[in-house]
Amino acid sequence: MPGLLSVPREIIGEIAQQVDYEDAQNMRLVCRGLSPAVVHIALSRLTLDWGTSHPPMPFPLEQLQAYATPDSSNSPSPYVQHLVLRRVCVPYDSDQPMPFDHLLPPPEFDEHSLSQRRETFFLGIMRKLFNSLSNLKTVDPPLSSLTLRTEEHWPDVAQAIVPPCKKLIVIGFFDPHTVFRDEALEWMPTFVAAIPHLEEVFTDVMFDEKAIKRFFPFPDNGRMLSQKKLQHTSFTLGLSDFDVPDHVFEHIRSLRLLELMRDEYACTKEEYHRRSATFWGQIIEKRIYVEELNVHFEDVQDGLIDYLASYPQPSLKVLELLRYPLEEESEPTPVEKIRKFFTQALPVVAPGLRTLIIAGHPVDSPWFFDVIPEAYPALRKCSSLTRIIVMVDVTSKERKKETNMPGLLSMPKEILGEIAQQAEYEDTQQLRLACRSINSAVVHIALSRLTLDWDPSPEKFPVDQVRAYGSGDSCSLGPYVRHLTMNKVCIKYDATEAASFDEMLPPAAADKSCLKHRRQAFIQSLLYGLFAGLKNLKTVNWSWGACDLDQTERGHPGHYYNPTGCCATITAMGALLAMRPGRPLASLTLSSDIYWPGVREAIVPPCKRLVIEGFHDWIDSYEEQDLKWLPKFVWSIPHLQEIDTDIWFNERAISRFFPDPSSISNLQVPWKNLQHTKISIRVSDYEIPDHVFEHLGSLRGLELRRNEVCTKQVYLRRSAAIWRQLIKKRIYVEELWVHIEDLQDSLIDYLASYPQPSLKFLQFFRFILEEEFEVTPVEKIKKFFTRALPVIAPGLQNLSMVGVVADSAWYFESIPDAYPALQKCSSLVELSVMVNIASKAQKEATHKLIRSVVGKLPHLEEVDIVGMGRRRAITYSLGLREQS
């Protein structure tokens, strides 16, 4: 589909103009087609900054040489428009070697000292650098902008030759009462006036009476006539006992930032209010309206209110009302002035405000958000506001709650539910505990899972948890549960220690049965209430393994256990699940790590999908007995539509699970429409009947393996018949596990016949303990990579091709035919391959090859590698995004 490269270069340039500078630099490195459209932005900034205090000096010689060659076709210097100079001093007389010492002329050709030769070389390369920066705009004269900044003091700037510029920014005069400030006032006005083409100046100088006289001399003073047209875009006025002369306002007509403060060393509050009122009257008369205004709380008087109310349009973007923390005398603003400010001034400037800050001391309680209702209508008009800081009273929880701004609770419950649905389950549970309002929106998700897993010892039985989910309580949590997990649910009723529920049992006088039976009856009634309360259950995951009760029940391997202990628990739990009200379960999972106790006697609840895990091996002595009861057990489950099991289907298992329809009456075939979604077939000398494939129409996972009693020739003949049947029935799985020796024409034809790339998982494997190894013919491997893999490549998410040392034909470096097909695996997340690591050079070359082939796949972060050495194999991961 059309991508970024199909967009005109001008549009791509506009996109790069709007993103962060670092992102624009990364866009340039994406490809050659994108670089020409964004290179003028990605290389538009140059920063010169190197340290001088700790040798060896990190002097960027290669960077300077790259930019100091304007005649080179690859020089980046024509793109530079903004230059930043920081620490650019060079200690010529340093005893430490410098990176450019080898470029200096030798002493026999230059009689000057080492420091002089260093200085000559440095000034020469800097001269070339600045001559090459032909398109510089900030720092073809005049420059658009030049910024001078210091954090400590000003060196001999007064004697420096400053380049012509239109705008000058000087930052570093943040304190009006320092020695450096007084010294700068002697040279700085003259320094500024001497800069050619200067039109604007921005500085953080605090303009008190002395500074105003130096920077803004009266027009009849011929010494600084060059300043007549100079405009100040920022103005920090420190008022004391003086009025600002009228001619000063001629230099602040382009003012964008204004800050007003009282010179506490030379002015009383009364005098300050009188002088500031005069200033606001002058600035209204001159029609000077700023974009940023920083004022003190004590400035909220009629003069400031009249100024804000006189704005011809809402052009004010930032308004800060502050009080300095070091003030000794803090007086609250009169309430009538605050009301006047919010009813007369703020409504006028509100539509354009982006930042509003009202921050003071506890003494400024009339400014608290919850006590100024007059402010609310004006604040609602601040349609452009992106940042606001207000003061609130949090001395009590009630007051804090009343002043809360709209947040998460203002969202609709449906949105909160969607947020909880996407979050981790543990996070959703924590979110539920935040407050009652959020709880009501997410409780159906936070309580949707229940796990029953308790110690067999009755003293630790969780009575309170079980009762909380039971049906007897009107506040029961049971209706919220959608997914139930049961692990260890056996209880040792005849334990000698006291149970956690013994106090709740009927007394021995009223019930003459033994303690064991009374405990059992109590728990059964408790569990009955629990399962009756799980009315909306959708899935059940039930797993069990060895437990303490099981040890006494297990006898001879061919002996099935008495209905006590684990068997009795399973029977009881199955009956309780089956009695549960509501619709059939969407899914029921039964899994066991060791054995299957009395499941065949259990009553299984109705469900639509059954997953059985635990029959991973058919060579144990339980096989024949399991084949007798398991099919009937499965068929007896009401509403069952799908089954997923890890049973290995050999000839006997297939004949039991998939009986011939002609040999059985209709009353005995509830399995007719039953679909298997996963099947593992152990092939021997028999052919799978056609009617079996009628139950594999929804097959998603298939594993094929040779039965040890079957020769390879017979296996290949029978497996080929299976692949042909799958093609004929158009059964295409999503997950496929096959042995390396299965790679024959029939499998290749099956993979090549996929109507769409729906295969997500493909694994070729070989067992390490195999005694007879036969190498896959090279022509079959080539055929797989050229015919089959290209068809399924776009949908593959996991691909594994791992065998043993004998499978050298599968080594990544030995299969160049695979590279084009692998590059089409655009959805690949996991890849496992074999490589030869007999030598370090060979290993590094293979790593480089892997990165070149699959390094650009979007979702593949690393490759799992089985390295085959001379004596042993090792497994490791190769990162594709970094050298790991």
N, C-alpha and C positions, 0 to 999 in steps of 0.2 A: 504494500500500500504506500501512497505518497508519504514521505517522511520529511525530516528537517531539511535535507539537502535539496528538496524540490521547491523550497521557499526562496524567493529572490534574495540576493545578497543584502540588499538595502534593508529588508525586513529582519534578516538575521542580525545585521548590525544594530538595529533598533532594540532587538531582544537583548543583545549583549550589553547595550548601553544601560538597560534597566536592572540587570542582575548585579550581584556583588562582584567586586573586581576580581576576587579569587576565582569565582565561578567563570568569569569571562576568560581568565587565563587557562582554566581547565577545558573550556570549550575549544580553544585554539589547538589543544593537543589531541582532540578527538580523532580527526582525520584531515587529510590534505584538502578535501573539498570544503570543509568548514573553516579552516584556518584563514584563507584570504578574506573572508567576510568579517572576521572579528579581530584580526591581528592589529589593526589600528587602535583598538581599544585595549586589547590584552597587553600591549607593550607601550601604553601611553604614559606609564608612571615609572620613574626611576628614583631610587633612594640611595644616597651615598651616606654610609654610616660605618665607621670603623673605630675600634677602641684605640686608645693611646697610652693607657696606664700600665698594662701588664704585657710585656713582650713574651714570646714573639708576637708581633703585631698582625692581627687578622686583616691585612691589607688586600682588597679585592682586585688584584692586578688583572686577572683574566676578564673580569667584568668591565673594567675601565678600558682595556684594549679592545673589547668587543664593541663598545659604544664610541670609541675614539677613532674609528676607521670609516669616515663618511663616504669614501669612494668605493667601499666594498658593497657588492650587490646584496649581501646577506646582513648588512649592518642594521641593527634595530634602532639606531639613533634618530632617523627621520620620523619614527612613530612617537617619540617622547614629547609629550605636551606639558607634563607636570613633574617638576624636579623637587625633591626633598633633600635638604642638606642638614645633617646633624653633626656628629663628631667627625670632623674632617681634618683635624690637626695631625701633623706628621712629626715625630721626634727625630729630626735629621741627625742629631748628635748621639743617638742611642748606641750603646755598645753591642746590642743584639743585632744579628743579621736581619735584613729586611727582604721581603719576597722579590724585590726588583734589583737587588745588589748585583746580580749576575749580568744585568743589562747596562750597568754603568760603564763608562770608558775606563780602561785600566790606568793606574797612576802614571805609567810611562808616557801616556798620550794626553793626560790632563793633570796639570800641576796643582789643581785645587785640592782642598781637603775632602775627606769622605763625606762630611756633612754638606759641603757646598755642592758636590757632585749629585748627592741625593736630592737636594733642593732643586737643582737645575732640571734633573730628570722628572721630578714630580710636577713642577710647574709646567714643563713641556707637555706631559701627557694630559694634564688638566686643561691646558690651552687647546689641545686637539679635541678634547672631549666637548668643551663648551662651543667650539667652532662647529662641531658636528651636530649639535642640538639646534637645528635650524628652525624647528617648528615649536619651540618652547613657548608656552602661554603663561604659566605660573612659575615664578622665582626670578626672530624677527622683532627687535625692540619696537615699541615698549611692551613689557610683559603685562599680561592681564592682571596678575596678582603676585605680590611678593610678601612672604610671611617671615618675620624675625621673632624668635621665641627664646626665652631663657627661663630657667627655674631658680637661678642663684643670683647672678649679677650680670651687668653689661660690660663686656671687654671694650677695647678701643674701637667701638663702632663709629665714633664721631669722625675718625680719620679714614674710615673705609670709603671706597668708591662704590656706590650702590647703583645697580643697573636701572635704566629707565623702566618705570612701571606705571600702570594706571591706578592700581589699588595697593595700598600698603597696610599690612596687619602687623602690629607690634604688641606682643604679649609678654608681660613680666613685671608690670607695675601694679601689682595687686595690693600693696600696702602703701598708703599715703604718707606714712611717718617713718620712712627709712632713709638712711644716708644716701643710698644709691639713687633714690628718687630725687633728692635735692640736687645731686650731681648731674643727673640726667636732664633736669630742667634747664641746666646751663647750656647743654649742647643739642638736645633732642629737637627743639623747634627749628633751629637752624639746619640740622641734619635733614629733617622732613622737607623743609622748604626748598632744599637744594636738589631734590630728586626730580629729574625731567619727566614730563608728561603725567605727573601725579594728579589724580582727580579725587580719590577717596582715601581716607585713612580710618582704620579701625584699631582702637587701642583700649586697654583696660586701665589707663591712667585715671586716677580720681581727680577731677577738676575742682580744686578749691580756688580761692581767690588768687593765690600766687600762680597756680598753673594756668588759669584763664588769662592772666595778664601776659604770660610768656607765649602761650599758643595762639591767642587771639588779640594781638596788639591793635590799637586803634588805627583806623584807616589812614590817618594823616602821618603815621609813623612809616617813613619810606624804607626802613630796613627790611621789611617783610611784605612788600607788595605782591610777591609771588604767591602768597598765601590767600590772596583775595578770593579766588574761585575754589579753594580747597574745601571739600565737604567731609564732615565727620559722620560716619554711619553708626557709631556707638558713642554714648555720652554718659559717663558716670559723674553725677554732680554732687559734690560735697558742700552743702549749703552752710554758711555761717552768717555773720552779720554783714552781708553785702548783697546787693541786687545784681543779677546777671545783666551785663550791658546789652543794649539792643543789637549792636553789630555782631554779637556772637551768634545770634539766631540765623544770620545769613549763611553761616558755615554748618548749620545742622538741619538744613531744609530736606536733606536726603536721609535723615535719621531713621534708623530701624530699631535700635535698642536704646532704651533710656532707663537709667537706674538713679533713684533719688535717695540720698541718705543725709543724716545730720552729722556735721562735724562736732562731735560731743566735747571736743577740747576747747572749742571757741564759740559755742552758740547754745543758748538756753532753749527750752522747748517752746516758750512763748515767742521768742524771736524767730525760731525756725518756722513756726506755723505762719507767721506774718510774711516771711521771705518766700516760703513755698507757695503761698496763695498768690503772691505777685508773679512767681515763675509760671504757675499754671495759667494765669491770665495772659501772660506774654505768649506762651506757646499756643494758646487758643487763637489769639489775635494773628499770629503768623501762620496758622493753619498747618501745624506740623503734627502729624499723627503717626505714631510709631507702630511697629509690629510686635515688639516685645517690651513689656513694662514691668520693672521690679521696684516695688515700693514697700515702705514700712507700714505696720498697722497704724502708727500714729499719723500717717499721711492721709488716712481716710477722713478728709475734711471736705468742706464745700468746694474748695478749689479743684481737688482731684475728681470729685463726683461730677462737677460741671464739665471738666475736660473729657471724661469718658462719655458723658451724655451728649457731647458736641460732635462725636465722630460722624462724619457724613455717610460712611458705609462701614460695615463690620469688618475692618481690616486688621484689628488686633488679634494676634494668634496666641500669644503667651502673656498671662497675667499672674504675677506672684505677689502675694501679700505675706510678709515674713516678719518675725521678730527675732533679733539676735539673742542667742542663749546667754551671752555674757552681760547683758544689760542688768544694771543694779536696780534701776527705778523703772518698774513696769506698771503702767496704768492702763486699765481696760478702755477700749474704744467706747464712746457713748452709744447706747443702744439706738438712739434716733439716727445717728450717722450710719450705723450698720443697715438699718431699715431703708434709709435713703439710698445707700449704695446698691442694695439688691432690687429696689423698685424703680430707680431712675437711671442708674449707670449701667448695671449688668445687662438688662434687657436689650440695650442698644448694641453692645459689643458681642453678645452671646452667640449669634449664628456663626461668627468666624473663629471663635475661640477653639484652640486645639489642646491647650494646656492651661489648667486652672489650679493654683496652689494656694491654700489658705492654711498656714501652719504657724502656730504661736506657742504661748505658754499656758499653763493651767489658769493663769489670771485672765486669759482671754476667753472665759466661759461664754460671753455673749455671742462668740463666733461658732460655738459648737453646733454641729449639723442639726441636732434634734431640737434646738431652741430657736431656730430662725426659719419659721414656716414661710416668711416673706420671700425666702430665696428659692423655694421650690418651683414656682412658675417660671422664673428666669432660668434656672438650671435646665428645665425641660426644653428650653429654646436652644440649648448648646448642642446643635445637631452635628457639629464637626468635632466634638470633644473626643480626644483619644486618651487623655490622662487627667486625673483629678485627684487631689490630695485634700482631705478635710479633717477636721478635729471632731472627735466624739467623746462622750462621757462613758467610760467603761468601769465605773466604780461599782456597778452591780450587774448581774447577769441579765436582769430585765432591761436595763438601759442599753446594754450592748446588743441585745436581741432586737430592740426597737429601732436601732440605727443601722442595722445590717443593710447593705446594698443588695439589689437583686443578684442572684447567683444560680447555683445548681438547683435550688428549690423552685426557681421560676420556670424551669423547663417542664414541659408536659411529661406525664408519667410514662407515656409510650416511648419517648426519647430516652429517659433514664433507663427503661427496661432494655432498650437496644444497646446502650452503653454497657450495662451489666452483662448482656449476652456476649459481647465481644471481649470482655476482660477475663483474666484468669479467675478460676472458680474461688480461690482463696481470697483474691481481691474483692470479689463480689460479696463474699461473706463479711469482710471488714466494712465494705460500703453500707451494708444493711445496718450495721451498728452505729452509723454516724448520727442518725436522728430518726424520729418516728415518720416524718414525711418521706424520706428516702427509703425507709424500710418498707413502706406500703407499696413502693414502685418496683422494688427489686426482690422482695421476699420470695416470690414464686421461682426465682432463679437461685437465690442464695440457699434455699432449703430444698432444692430439687434432687439432691443426692443424699442417700443414707447408706452407711456402711455398718453391717453387723459383724463384729469381730471381737470376741471376748475370751478371756482366759477360762479354761475348763473349771478352775477352782471357783466354787459358788460364792466365796467371800468377796470376789471382785465383780460379780454380776451387776451390770448397769441398770438397775431397776428404774431410776428416774428417767433415763434416756428412752427406754422402751415405753414407759407410761406417757411420756411427752408426745409420742407419735401414735398412741393408741386412739381408739374410736370413742372412748367413754368421756373424753373432755371436750367441751365446746371450743376450747382454744387449741385443739390438737394440731400438730404440725404435719400429720399424715397426709392430708389432701395435697400438700405442696410437693410431695416426693414423686419424682418421675423415674428415677434410676436407683435401683437397689443392688448393693453389693454384699454378698454373704461369704465370709471366709470361715473362720473357726466359730462354730455355733453349738458345739457340744458342751455339756455341763456334767460335772462329776457329782451326781446327786448324793452318793454315799460317802462323801468326804467327811472326815472327822472334825475339821475346823468349822466354825460358825459361818453361815452364809449371810450375805448382805441383806437378805430378805427373810431370815428366820423369824424376826419379830412380827412379820406380817402373816405368818402361817396360822391356821386354826390351832388352838391348844390341843394337846394330846387327849385331854378329857373329852373334848367334843369330837375329835377324829382319832379313832383308835388305830389307824394304819400307822405303819412305821414312818420315821422321819424322811427316809428316801422317797417314799410314795407321796407324802405330803408336799415335799419340795417339787417333785415332778409335776404334780397336779397344779401347783401354784404357777410354775413357769409356763405350763401349757395354756392356762387361762390368760396369762399375761401376753403370750405370743399370739393367741387368738385375737385379743383386742388390738394388737399391733397390726396384724395383717388385714383385719377388718377395716382399719383406719387408712390403709394404703389404697384408696379408691381410684387414684389416677395414675397408677404405676404403668410404665411403658416398657422398661427393660429390667431384666434381672441377670446379674452376673454371679454365679454360684461356683465357688471353687473350694476344694478341700485337699488335704494331704494327710500325712501321718500326724496323729495326735496321741495324747496320753491314753485316752480310752481305747484307741485302736490296738494298742500293743497286746492286750489280753484277748482281743477278739480274733486276731489273725492266727490261723492254724496252718494246716498243710496247704500248699499252693492251689491244690484242686478243690479245696473246701470253701464253700461260701459261708458267711458269718451268720450267727443268730441275730434276730432283730433287736439287738440291744446296743448300747453305746452309740457309735457313729451311725450304724444302720437305723436304729430307732429314731435318731435325730433327723436323718434324711427323710425317712418315711413321714414323720410328723410335719416337718417343714414343707414337704411336697404337698401334703394334704391341706395345710393351711394356705399355701399359695393357690391351690386349686379352688378353695372355697372363697377366695377373695372376690368381692363384687367388682363389677366393671367389665370393660371390653377385654378381648384377648390381648396378651402381651405382644408388643411389636417384636421383641427379641428376647430369647432365653439362652444364656450361655452356661454350660456345665463343663467344668474342667477339673482334672485330677492329676497330680504329679506322680502318684504311686499306683493306685488301684481304684477299682470301682466297687465300693461296698454296695449294700442292698439297694441300688438304684432301680433294679428291675422290679422290685416290689413297690417302689414309690409311685404315688399319683402325681403326674406332671401337670402343671397348670396349662390351660389353652394358650397357644402362642402362634404367631405367624412365621417366625424364623427361629430355628434351633441351631446352636453352635455347640459342638461336642469336641473337646480337646483332651487328649490323654492316651489315645491309641497310636502312639508314634512308632510302635514296634510290634510286629505280629509273630515273633518267635517265642514269646513266653507261653506258659502252659495254660493261660486263661483263654487263649484264642478261640478254641472250639466252643467253650461255654458261652463266651460273649457273642459269637455268631448265632447262637440259639435264641438269646433273649433280646439283643440290641435291636434288630430290625422290627420285631413286634412292638418293642418299647417305643420306637420312633413312630411307627404307624398309628399307635394308639393315641397320639397327642391331637386333640381337637384343633381345627383351624390351621394346621401346619401347612405352609406353602413352600418354604425353602429350608434346606439343611446345609450346614457347612461343618465338615469334620476332617480331622487329620488321620482318619483310618486309611491304611494301605489296602487298596482293593486288589486282591489277587483273585484267582478263579473262583475259589469257594465264597469269598466275601461278595463278589458280584452276583453269584447265583442266589445268595441269601437276600441281598438288598434289592436286587433287580430280577425277581422271578419272571419267568416267561408268562405273559398274559394268557396264553392259550392253555396253560396247565393249572390255572387257578380260577375259581368262580368270582363273579363280580362282587359278591358280598365280602370277599377277602382282599380287596385291592383298594384300600383307602389311600394308598401311595401312588395311585395312577397319575395324578397331577403334581406329585411332589418333585421339586426341582433342586438339584445339587448345585450350589454356587462355588464349591471347591472340591476337587477330587484328586487323590494321589493314586496312581495306577502302578502296580508292580507287574510288569509284563513277563509272561512265560509262554509256553507252547500252547496257546489257545487264542481264539479270535473273539473279540468282544461282540456280543450280539447287537443287532441293529436297534432293538427296542431300548437298550441302555441309553442310547443317545437322545431318546425322547425326554429323558430326565435331566439332560445336560444343556437344555436350551438357554438357561440363564447362567451358564458357567462363567465364573470370573477368574478362578485360579486353577491351574493344571500343573501337576508334577508327574514326570515320567521316570521310571527307574527299572532296571533289569533285575529279575529274580535270579538269585545265584544258581538255581537249578537249571537255568535256561542258557543254552549256548549263545554266543554273540550273533551268529548267522540267523538263528531262529528269531532272536530278539529284534534284529533289524528288519526282518520280514514282517513280524507282527506289529512293530511300532509304525512301520510304513503304512500298514492297513489302518491304524488309528488316525494318522494324519490325513489320509485320504477320506476317511469317514467324517472327520471334522470339517474338511473343505466341502464335502458333499452336503452336510447338514448346516453349513454356514455358521459354525460355532467358533467365535473368535474371542479369546480370553483377554483379560487385562494383565494377568500375572502368569509367568511361565518359567518353570524350573526344569531344565533338561541336562542330561549328562553330556559331556563333551563328545562321547562316541555316538550320540544321537544326531550329530550334524551330518545328515545324509540328504539326498535329493528331496525326499518326501517332506522333511521338516522345512527345507528351504522353500519348497513350493507352497507349504502352508503359510509361512510368514509373508511370502510374496503375494499371496492371494488376499491379504487384508484389504477390505474395501475402503477403510479409512484408518489412520494411525491411532488406533485405540489401545494398543499394547503399551502399558506403563512400566512393567517390570520384566526384565529378561535376565536370567542367570544361567551361565554354563558352569558346571562344576565337575570335579572328579574327586573320588574318595581317596584320602591319603593312604589308607590301608589296602588298597587294591593290589593284588599280586600280579596280575597280568595287565600290562599297559600296551595299548595300541595307539599309535600316533594318528591323529586325524589327517587324511590326505590334504596336501596343500591346495589342490584344485577345489576341494569342497569349501575350504576356508575362504578362498578368493570368491567363489560363487556366492557364499553367504554375504560377504561384504559388498558385492556389486549388485546382487539381485534382491536379497531379502532385506538387509538393513536399511537401504534407502527408502523402502516403502513404509517401515514402521518408525523411522528415526524421529520425525517431528513430535510424536507423542511420548517417546520414551523418557521416563524420569529416573530410572535406575537400570544400569547395565553393568553386569559383572562377567568377566571372562578370565577365570582363574583355574588353573590346573596344577600340574606338577612339573618337575624339571624336564620330563620327557616330552612335554607339550611345547617345545621350543618354537614350533611353527606359529604359536599364538602370541609370542612375545611382541610387544607393541612396536618395536623397531623392525620387526620382520613382516609386518602386515601393512605395507604402504597402500594397498587397495582399500583399507578401511578408512583412511584419512578423509576422503571426500564425504563418505556417509556419516562419519562421526561429527563432522562440521555442520551437518543438518540437524543434529540432535538439539534443537533449540530449547527444549524443556528439561534437559538433563540436569539432575541435581546430584546424583551419586554415580561415580564411575570407578570400577575396579579393574586393573589390568596387571599383566605380568611383564617384567623387564629383566634384562640380563645385567647383573651388577658385578660381573667377574672382575672388572677393573674400574678404578675411580674415573678415568677418562671416559670410558664407555657409559658409566652411570650418568655423568654430567651431560654427555651428549644426548642421551635418551631423555633426560629431564628437559633439556632445551627443546627437543623434538616434540614432547608432549605439550609443552606450553604453546608452541607454534601451531599445533593442530587444534587443540581444544581450549586454548587460553581465552578465546573471545566468546565462548558460550556464556550467555547472560546469567544463568542461575548456578553454574558450576564453580564453586569456590576452591575445591581441592580434589585431587585424584588419589584414591586408595591404591597403593602399589604393593605387589608381592614381588620382592627382588630375589631372583634366583642366582645364588653365588656358586662357587665351586664346591663348597661342602654343606652349605645350609641355605635356607630361605629366610628372609626377614620381611616383616610387614611394616609399612610406614605410610604417611600421607605427604603428598606434594602440593603445597599451596600454589595456586595459579595467580593470585593477585600480588604476591610478594615472594621474595626468595626465602621460603621456609622449607 
